Each structure stands twice: as structure tokens, then as C-alpha cells.
């Protein structure tokens, strides 16, 4: 379980996160919602260690990872699929997937079969350069690369952005499958409520760097959730 308590994040003098608390349970999808520029990506950057928080704590299964750098968090099982995918365009699909080996022991450095079961197109395009793939295929590659790390926490930043509807459905099915395995906590940042609502177990809406509404699926007031998303 990932447990985030009262974190602040600053970029110089600018305060990007304000007293944010969040819990992501293993076998559950925690959806972080809100308009552009409200702090969703800053939150994932903080969880991945891309930017260290200025206050608060981040715990993973009882271990304090607040001050750990990205590579150290990766070794603890935190995998980040960033907005924009950030694959290596000149490397092949197979080489891109193998970059996920970095935090693993040598005996773990294999590509799990489930990567190709979830995204068969990657198996068909192993030798093709990442930059030659469509946007949707690159998104599948980015998620596949994260899964190579055998994560305990999977951070997904707007995986549906700019993706054709058929691949959005494939990504949704993959997230549901990974959730149901019960082996990882998933934090999904999304702008599109319909996609998030299908997958989410817990919902948090952000505005101006703070969580302004939070509820489980069972307790969610959709009218209130939509109102806070429109602020």
C-alpha cells in the first residue's frame, strides 16, 4: 500500500502541492482527477521521486520512501508511466522494454509474458523502432516497459491522452486485469471521468495543488465530484 500524508511540493518559490494526502491500496485503482494545471502530474512526480517533497511523508508498505531518489524508488517497486510516454524513439520495441530491467536483479531480467498477452502488438513489432509506432502503440509500449519492472505501485499519467478509442479500450482492459491480479496498487491520473469511473475504486479531485474532494466508489457523490472537477 502507498500512503501519502500531508505532502507539499515546491518548484522554487512556487507551491505546486498543498497538504495532499492519498492512499493507494494493493489490488485497487486510485483515480486522481482534475483540469489541466491543478497539480496531478506534480503529484505523480512526487510519488516517483522526480521532485522531492518539502513537507509530509510517502510510505510504501510501511517503508518511508520520502527522501529516496527515482532509481531507489524503482528498486522498491515504484513504476512510472509518464505523460507523453517518454519512450526511446531510436531504440527498438524490445530494447525499450529491456530498459525496465534496470532496477531488477539479474535473475529477474526477462520480459513477462503478460506484457505481450495484454498488448500483442508489441510482440509483432519487437524489432521496430519505438519512434515508428503510432501514439497508441507507444502508450502500450510505455505501460509494458513499466510492467517489466514487476511493480508494486504503478503510476499512470493520462494514458488515454491523444489515443484512438480502440486502444483506449485495450488500455482500460489492461488496467482492469492488473487491478484484479491483486499484486499492485495503481494510481491513475485522468481528465476523463467516464474512463476513470469504469476502473476506479477510490477517487480524488485536485484543484490548485490540493485535494478538494475524495471518496471511495461506494461513497462517491457523482454530482459533487463533477462540480469539483469543473471548479
C-alpha positions in Angstrom: 0.0 0.0 0.0 1.1 3.5 -0.8 0.3 6.0 1.9 0.8 9.7 1.3 0.4 12.1 4.2 0.2 15.9 4.0 2.8 16.5 1.3 3.8 19.9 -0.1 5.9 20.3 -3.2 7.7 23.5 -4.3 9.2 24.5 -7.6 11.4 27.3 -6.3 9.1 29.7 -4.6 6.0 28.3 -6.3 4.0 25.8 -4.3 2.7 23.0 -6.6 1.2 20.7 -4.0 -0.6 21.8 -0.8 -1.1 19.4 2.1 -2.0 16.4 -0.2 -2.9 13.1 1.4 -3.7 10.0 -0.6 -3.9 6.2 -0.1 -3.4 3.6 -2.9 -4.2 0.1 -1.9 -2.8 -3.1 -3.5 -5.4 -4.5 -5.9 -7.2 -1.2 -6.2 -7.2 1.7 -8.7 -6.9 5.2 -7.2 -8.0 7.8 -9.7 -6.7 11.4 -9.5 -8.9 13.8 -11.4 -9.0 17.4 -12.3 -8.4 20.0 -15.0 -5.0 20.8 -16.6 -2.6 22.5 -14.4 -4.1 21.6 -11.0 -1.1 19.5 -9.8 -1.9 16.0 -10.9 1.4 15.4 -12.7 3.2 17.2 -9.9 1.7 14.6 -7.5 2.9 11.7 -9.6 6.4 13.3 -9.9 6.4 13.5 -6.1 5.4 9.8 -5.8 8.0 8.7 -8.3 10.8 10.9 -6.7 11.2 13.1 -9.7 10.9 16.1 -7.3 11.3 15.7 -3.6 8.6 17.0 -1.3 9.2 19.9 1.0 6.9 18.5 3.7 5.0 15.3 4.6 5.7 11.6 4.1 5.4 8.9 1.5 5.2 5.4 2.8 5.3 2.2 0.7 4.2 -1.0 2.6 5.4 0.6 5.9 8.8 1.8 4.5 9.5 5.5 4.4 10.5 6.4 0.8 10.0 10.2 1.1 13.7 11.1 0.5 14.6 8.3 -2.0 15.6 9.2 -5.5 13.8 7.8 -8.5 16.2 4.9 -9.1 15.9 3.9 -5.4 12.1 4.0 -5.6 12.1 1.9 -8.7 14.1 -0.7 -6.8 11.3 -0.6 -4.1 8.8 -1.3 -6.9 7.5 2.1 -8.0 7.0 2.2 -11.8 6.1 5.5 -13.5 4.4 5.7 -16.9 4.6 9.5 -17.5 2.5 11.8 -19.6 3.9 11.9 -23.1 5.1 8.3 -22.8 8.9 9.2 -23.0 9.9 6.1 -24.9 13.3 6.0 -26.7 12.4 6.6 -30.3 15.6 5.3 -31.8 15.6 2.0 -29.8 13.6 -1.0 -30.9 10.4 -2.0 -29.0 12.4 -4.9 -27.4 15.2 -2.5 -26.4 12.7 -0.1 -24.9 11.1 -2.9 -22.9 14.5 -4.0 -21.6 15.2 -0.6 -20.2 12.8 -1.7 -17.5 15.4 -4.2 -16.3 17.5 -1.5 -14.6 16.1 -1.9 -11.1 15.8 -5.7 -11.3 18.2 -8.5 -10.1 19.9 -10.3 -12.9 17.8 -13.4 -12.5 14.6 -11.3 -12.9 15.7 -9.7 -16.2 13.1 -11.2 -18.5 10.1 -9.6 -20.2 6.9 -11.1 -18.5 4.6 -13.0 -20.8 1.7 -10.8 -19.6 3.2 -7.8 -21.4 2.6 -9.5 -24.7 -0.7 -11.0 -23.6 -2.0 -7.6 -22.7 -0.5 -5.8 -25.7 0.0 -8.4 -28.6 1.1 -5.6 -31.0 4.3 -5.3 -29.1 5.2 -8.9 -29.8 4.6 -8.3 -33.5 6.8 -5.2 -33.5 9.8 -6.2 -31.4 12.3 -5.1 -34.0 10.6 -1.9 -35.0 11.9 1.4 -33.6 9.8 3.0 -30.9 9.6 6.2 -32.8 7.9 4.4 -35.8 4.9 3.3 -33.6 1.6 5.2 -33.5 0.8 7.2 -30.4 -1.4 4.4 -29.1 1.2 1.8 -29.7 3.8 3.9 -27.9 1.4 4.2 -25.0 1.1 0.4 -24.8 4.9 0.2 -25.0 5.3 2.7 -22.1 3.0 0.7 -19.9 4.7 -2.6 -21.0 8.1 -1.1 -20.0 6.7 -0.2 -16.6 5.3 -3.8 -16.1 8.7 -5.3 -16.9 9.8 -3.8 -13.6 7.3 -6.1 -11.7 6.0 -3.0 -9.9 4.2 -2.9 -6.5 2.9 0.6 -7.4 2.1 1.6 -11.0 1.7 5.3 -11.7 -0.1 6.2 -14.9 -0.3 9.8 -16.1 -3.2 10.3 -18.5 -2.7 7.1 -20.5 -5.7 7.9 -22.8 -4.4 11.3 -23.9 -4.4 11.6 -27.7 -5.2 7.9 -28.1 -7.6 6.4 -30.6 -10.8 4.8 -29.0 -9.9 1.2 -29.8 -6.6 1.4 -28.0 -8.2 3.3 -25.1 -10.4 0.2 -24.6 -7.3 -2.1 -24.7 -5.6 0.1 -22.1 -8.7 0.0 -19.9 -8.9 -3.8 -20.1 -5.2 -4.0 -19.2 -5.6 -1.8 -16.1 -8.6 -3.8 -15.0 -6.7 -7.0 -15.4 -3.7 -5.7 -13.4 -6.0 -4.4 -10.7 -7.7 -7.8 -10.4 -4.4 -9.6 -10.1 -4.2 -8.0 -6.7 -0.4 -7.6 -6.8 0.0 -3.9 -7.2 -1.5 -0.5 -6.3 -2.4 1.6 -9.3 -2.6 5.4 -9.3 -4.3 6.6 -12.4 -4.3 10.3 -13.3 -7.1 11.2 -15.7 -9.1 14.1 -17.1 -11.9 11.9 -18.5 -14.4 10.9 -15.8 -16.1 8.1 -17.8 -12.8 6.2 -18.3 -11.8 6.7 -14.6 -15.3 5.7 -13.3 -15.1 2.4 -15.0 -11.9 1.5 -13.3 -11.6 3.4 -10.1 -12.1 2.1 -6.6 -11.1 5.5 -5.0 -11.4 9.0 -6.4 -9.6 12.2 -5.6 -10.2 15.5 -7.3 -7.5 18.1 -7.3 -7.6 21.9 -7.7 -4.8 24.4 -7.2 -2.5 21.8 -5.9 -4.8 20.4 -3.2 -7.3 17.5 -3.0 -10.7 19.2 -2.9 -12.9 16.0 -3.0 -12.1 12.4 -2.1 -14.4 9.4 -1.9 -14.5 5.6 -2.4 -16.6 4.2 -5.2 -19.3 3.2 -2.7 -19.4 6.7 -1.1 -19.0 8.8 -4.3 -21.5 11.6 -4.9 -21.1 11.9 -8.7 -22.8 15.4 -8.8 -20.3 16.7 -6.2 -17.4 15.0 -8.0 -18.4 16.7 -11.3 -18.9 20.0 -9.6 -15.4 20.0 -8.1 -13.9 18.9 -11.4 -15.5 22.0 -13.0 -14.1 24.4 -10.5 
